[in-house]
Amino acid sequence: MKFEITDLDEAEPGYLLGTVDMFGTLHHAEFIRVVENEKDEQVAWIPPDGENENESRLEDLQRYYPAYLATVQLPERDGEWLCVIFPYGR
């Protein structure tokens, strides 16, 4: 089974938003770019200008899943990305 992500747009540097259709139900797809720090810990990628909210997004995820989270590589995008998928509200 394969899911396709559509409307994938960069909301801000290192943060992408898209839509996934799973079994006929639309879901949000969020991607947060991450890197490893000098302690081999997973941390949010911060762009050179230092402007994004990825640190707080990653902290929110790690609060619920306190582990080294699996990442994906996206076509035509640099780096490693965490993928978060959740259903649209009604």
C-alpha positions in Angstrom: 0.0 0.0 0.0 1.3 3.4 -0.9 0.2 6.8 0.3 0.8 9.9 -1.8 1.5 13.3 -0.2 0.0 16.2 -2.2 0.2 19.9 -1.9 3.6 19.7 -0.1 4.7 23.3 0.6 7.4 24.9 2.6 5.5 26.8 5.4 8.9 28.1 6.7 12.5 27.0 6.4 12.8 23.4 7.5 9.0 22.9 8.0 6.8 21.4 5.2 3.0 20.9 5.2 1.0 18.7 2.9 -2.0 16.4 2.7 -2.3 12.6 2.7 -5.3 10.6 1.6 -5.5 7.4 3.7 -8.4 5.1 3.0 -10.5 8.0 1.8 -9.8 10.2 4.8 -7.6 13.3 4.5 -4.8 13.8 6.9 -2.3 16.6 7.6 1.3 15.7 6.8 4.0 17.8 8.6 7.7 17.4 8.0 10.3 18.8 10.4 13.9 18.9 9.3 16.3 17.5 12.0 20.0 17.0 12.4 22.3 15.4 15.0 24.2 17.5 17.4 27.7 16.9 18.8 26.2 14.6 21.4 24.5 12.4 18.7 21.1 13.8 19.8 18.3 14.5 17.4 17.7 18.3 17.3 15.7 20.6 15.0 17.5 22.1 12.0 17.8 25.9 12.4 18.3 27.9 9.2 21.2 30.3 8.9 19.0 33.3 9.8 17.7 31.5 12.9 14.1 32.0 12.0 11.7 29.0 12.5 9.6 27.3 15.2 11.1 23.8 14.7 12.7 23.6 18.1 9.3 23.9 19.8 7.7 21.5 17.2 10.3 18.9 17.9 10.1 19.4 21.7 6.3 18.8 21.4 6.9 15.5 19.6 9.6 14.4 22.0 7.3 15.0 25.0 5.0 12.3 23.7 7.7 10.1 22.1 10.9 10.5 24.1 13.1 8.5 21.7 15.3 9.0 18.7 12.6 9.2 16.0 12.9 7.6 12.6 13.4 10.0 9.7 12.7 10.0 5.9 14.6 11.6 3.0 12.5 13.6 0.7 13.0 13.8 -3.1 14.6 17.1 -4.0 15.1 18.2 -0.4 18.3 18.2 1.6 18.6 16.5 5.0 16.6 14.2 7.2 12.9 14.9 8.0 10.5 13.7 10.7 7.1 12.9 9.3 4.0 13.5 11.4 0.6 12.5 10.0 -2.7 13.1 11.8 -6.3 13.4 10.6 -8.1 16.5 9.7 -10.8 17.7 12.2 -14.4 17.5 11.4 
